[in-house]
Amino acid sequence: QVQLVESGGGLVQAGGSLRLSCAASRRIFSSYAMGWFRQAPGKEREFVAAISWSGASTYYAESVKGRFTISRDNGLNTVYLQMNSLKPEDTAVYYCAAAPRGCSGSGCYRTLIYDYWGQGTQVTVSS
């Protein structure tokens, strides 16, 4: 079992930045692809970003490309999401997730490949 704990959410003005962190409970985290998803009230959960086990490959939703950066530190069992130039439409609960079998390309967008999920952290962007 892998436990994931997100942190770093909060309230920020439009144009501001936040850095989310997701700490994993097991050392084998380093062999998993990791993803970030978000869910706004009344909407379905949507893909935000993903990173391969090595960190060599990253994938982003079009809506965040150029503003968000996903990274990981396998020594600390932690994945990060740096969010810059935040917009009110980025307001959502953000979840990190772990994919034990890895992913590539658009395959990383699918929630079904992620076996483990965190509880989420709220991000609110005011206009």
Disulfide bonds with the S-S distance in Angstrom:
Cys22-Cys96 1.92
Cys103-Cys108 2.08
